[in-house]
Amino acid sequence: MRILLLLFMSSSAFSQSKQGKIDEFLKQVADRSVEFKIVVSAGEQSKVLLSNDLSIFDYQSNLSAAIDQSSPTPQFGPQQGLDLTRTATLSADYSKLHKSGWRSGLSYGLSHSHFDFTPTGTVSAFIPNLALSASTNLYKDLLSDRLDRIDQRLMQSKAVIDSQSSLEKKQILIMSLLDLSQLLETNDEISFQKRLCVEIRGQTRKLKEKRNRGTINPRDYLLSRKELNTCTSAVMSLEQLALNQESELLSKNKLESQDIPQISIETLYQQVKELYQSLKGQGGNIALDQQDQIKSLREQLKLELLREKDLITQTKPDITITIQGGLQGFDANFVDSQEDVFSATYPYVQAAVNYKLPVEDRIAINSLKANRIQQITINHRIDQLTSSKQKRVATLSETLERDIIIYDELEKNVSLSQQILTIAERDFANGLLDYTNLSEFQKGLIDSKRRLATVRAQFIVNAIEYSDFFNYFAKYY
């Protein structure tokens, strides 16, 4: 009993060790992958640009200076005319838009006007103006919550970016794991072909000796050489393929050769199989709303709903209300003109209403229609994707179970083919079987191995897809 317990613990530790290597590989991809970093950087860049929408709440200021001079002027009468007008203006203003919808402003302006009259002489005056103002768009700002929604739209836009980034990150992880699977599959094929080449090489050597003695048909020797050349070239092609696969896997993910898990494709198959079987028990708990693609579409729909509210606001009448009050001065002496301002000699109040025509904004109306069509399209995509995923997870569950059964049967076939070939090789060594028949048994083993590899590769792809329904890869990003 103690021995069995120790064996179980040893096997469990070995399994966890292999699973740990796959887990470590995915963590390294998430940490080092250049494509992963590009996705992260692109997302951060988009988020930074989103903050531009908040610039409308920034303090705005303006400083300007102008000189205007005109001459000659029309005559005021037969004896007196205005020969020259010169005005210098200096102004500074400061304003800010508030979320209440009002824009407040503070401004100061100073004008110095100079008039030359004939024949009476010249007249000049300083005209300072200190003013406070408030303005708002009645329907688009004051009576709507458009400005309050900017923060909501900003947060929702970030949620959309995050959901899209998650999809891209997950795809990178899945493709990296599939690339690893293909590399391990190729390495397994290389090992098998090399072992086969060793056997064929020994058989060719024996056939050459028998041919020299004239005890066999030369055809068998030539056939063995042909099979040896085929086997050798297959190994070289597979090694080149493995080299390219490994190079691409390492370069895309910025890994080193030692970072590739030192496991066989059979071990990867068993680990993926264990993952599938552990998740299968949770099959009834799959939340389709939590699937990354559907979540991304729902986040996009929320953003479109916020945009719809903004577009509805833009279709409202464009009526701007402006209220301004201030203090002015007027005097030929600069100091005295400023005293007029501070003593409130010339106070004033102004109010204005601006109604912009045409009443209907064609661009806003058409944009609103397009937005609502977009919402309908997204809802259709959500419905289609939900239905598709419901059917897909059911299909995968059934397919994977069948693949496991098929794989076990094909694995038995490989074992049987190997046993048959072993017996055939013994008969060949004893002169009971010619090489033509022996090569058929070798081809039978190759065919059995390839059938097994095909089912195994497809199982790994389907099992990874199945695990994604449980957001298995989300823990890596």
Buried (B, 14 or more C-beta within 10 A) or exposed (E): EEEEEEEEEEEEEEBEEBBEBBBEBBEBBBEBBEBBEEBBEBBEEBBEEBEEEEEEEEEBEEEEEEEEEEEEBEEEEEEEBBBBBBBBBBBBBBBBBEBEBBBBBBBBBBBBBBBBBEEEEEEEBBBBBBBEBBBBBBBBBBBBBBBEBBEBBBEBBBBBBBBBBBBBBBBBBBBBBBBBBBBBBBBBBBBBBBEBBEBBBEBBEBBBEBBEEEEBBEEBBBBBBEBBEBBBEBBEEBBEBBEEBBEEBBEBBBBEEEBBBEBBBEBBBBBBBBBBEEBBEEBEEBEBEEBBBBBBBBBBBBBBEBBBBBBBBBBBBBBBBBBBBBBBBBBEEBEEBBBBBEEEBBEEEEEEEEEEEEEEBEEBBEBBEEBEEBBEEBEEBBEEBBEEBEEBBEEBBEBBEEBBEBBEEBBEBBEEBBEBBEEBBEBBEEEEBBBEEBBEBBEBBBEBBBBBBEBBBBBBBBBBBBBBBBBBBBEBB
